[in-house]
Amino acid sequence: MEKQKYLYETIVNKEAIEKVTEDREENGSKIQITREVKKIKPVKVAILKPDRKKYKEADIFYAKTISNYLKEGLLPHSLVSKRYMNDGGPMTESEKKAINAMRDRYNELQEEYFKMETPVSEENNKRRGEIILEMSEIQRVIKEIRNTYSDIFENTAEAKTKNDTIEWWVLNISLVEDENKEYKLFYGDGDFDSKTETLEKLEAKDDEFTNEVIKKLSYFISFWYASGSDIKKEDFESAEEHYDKNVSNYLKQEEAKPAEAIVPVVAPIAAPIVEPTVAP
């Protein structure tokens, strides 16, 4: 796949155990000390840039999937939305009034905040802190009320198809570097069902490195799918910064402490010493 183009390339660190051999001289004898140490190796992963054929395959998958969901009885988004609009919407009148009141209060607080004179006095600074806390609480409550009804639209044919299509892209454009330093499709070849089986087998292994590869590539591909075709390398870099800081905890504790060596194995040598070769 050397000639393939990539939407984005990055790395996932992998913890490995390596044998390190050292030559020493003790009490007039030449010895070799072999010890095992933990090392962190960077493994390249990438998102394959889709060509026209791949986009066409994705469109066909979407069309077939939404058709199947509709046949199974799931309602389209337009019909669900129309039903709730005819019924006055999913929220009760009291909830609508509460949200409107909170929005008005939010606007009042925002106006008060920006009207404060500069430089800010100690008293005004305290008030600013109170305003920010109250505004944050208003946003939290409104979000909580809206989330109560979000499941209504998550079960439409379009929402289910969108989730399946994101998974289709993840299974078809995830690349990982192999032992020969060449990219290979992480989920192999085959149709959607066979690749889904491969995903399930990889998850069943419960290997930390494998799980991180799945999680990281899925995160980036979902980000790309939601952002559209205009996404740039800088956008991926910003997403990765957010991912590393707020999403993943992989190897963070290990990176914070030095690698621990296992107790050395000492072997006397009668023959002349040959410079040992350490695996890269």
Secondary structure by P-SEA (a helix, b strand, c coil): cccccccbbbbbbbbbbbbbbbbbccccbbbbbbbbbbbbbbbbbbbccccaaaaaaaaaaaaaaaaaaaaaccccaaaaaaaaaaacccccaaaaaaaaaaaaaaaaaaaaaaaccccccaaaaaaaaaaaaaaaaaaaaaaaaaaaacccccccaaaaaaaaaaaaaaaccbbbbccccccccccccccaaaaaaaaaaaaaaccaaaaaaaaaaaaaaaaaaaacccccaaaaaaaaaaaaccccccaaaaaacccccccbbbbbbccccccccccc
